[in-house]
Amino acid sequence: MVYSLFGDVMPILRTLFTERFRISEQRLDICRVCEHFNKDNERCGECGCFMAYKTLLHHSECPLGKWKQYDPDEEFKDLTS
């Protein structure tokens, strides 16, 4: 029973985390070409955040509007429908 539940959930979790890292990389790519990005410490000169971490947070967004929040619940709905 436990194995069955765990086995059923793992593909969904793997997909969610893969998607989160994909989105983080897309966000970082945008940041790395921004004039406010400090390449030495990978911080945003506008908000002061460490971008390797901020880009992983689904509820975060660029203060300059270059990338927005995303809703992981929407991704989960797509995976379970």
GIZIDA-V583600 format. One record per residue. N is the residue number from 0. OMEGA is omega in whole degrees, -180 to 180 (999 if undefined). Layout:
n=N omega=OMEGA
n=N omega=OMEGA
This chain:
n=0 omega=-180
n=1 omega=180
n=2 omega=-180
n=3 omega=179
n=4 omega=180
n=5 omega=179
n=6 omega=179
n=7 omega=-176
n=8 omega=-174
n=9 omega=179
n=10 omega=179
n=11 omega=179
n=12 omega=179
n=13 omega=180
n=14 omega=180
n=15 omega=-180
n=16 omega=177
n=17 omega=179
n=18 omega=179
n=19 omega=179
n=20 omega=177
n=21 omega=179
n=22 omega=178
n=23 omega=179
n=24 omega=177
n=25 omega=179
n=26 omega=179
n=27 omega=177
n=28 omega=178
n=29 omega=-179
n=30 omega=-174
n=31 omega=177
n=32 omega=180
n=33 omega=180
n=34 omega=-180
n=35 omega=-178
n=36 omega=177
n=37 omega=-176
n=38 omega=-178
n=39 omega=-179
n=40 omega=179
n=41 omega=177
n=42 omega=176
n=43 omega=177
n=44 omega=-180
n=45 omega=-177
n=46 omega=179
n=47 omega=-177
n=48 omega=169
n=49 omega=-168
n=50 omega=177
n=51 omega=179
n=52 omega=-176
n=53 omega=-178
n=54 omega=177
n=55 omega=-177
n=56 omega=-175
n=57 omega=-176
n=58 omega=-179
n=59 omega=176
n=60 omega=179
n=61 omega=179
n=62 omega=179
n=63 omega=178
n=64 omega=-178
n=65 omega=171
n=66 omega=-172
n=67 omega=173
n=68 omega=168
n=69 omega=-175
n=70 omega=180
n=71 omega=177
n=72 omega=177
n=73 omega=178
n=74 omega=-179
n=75 omega=178
n=76 omega=180
n=77 omega=-178
n=78 omega=-175
n=79 omega=180
n=80 omega=999
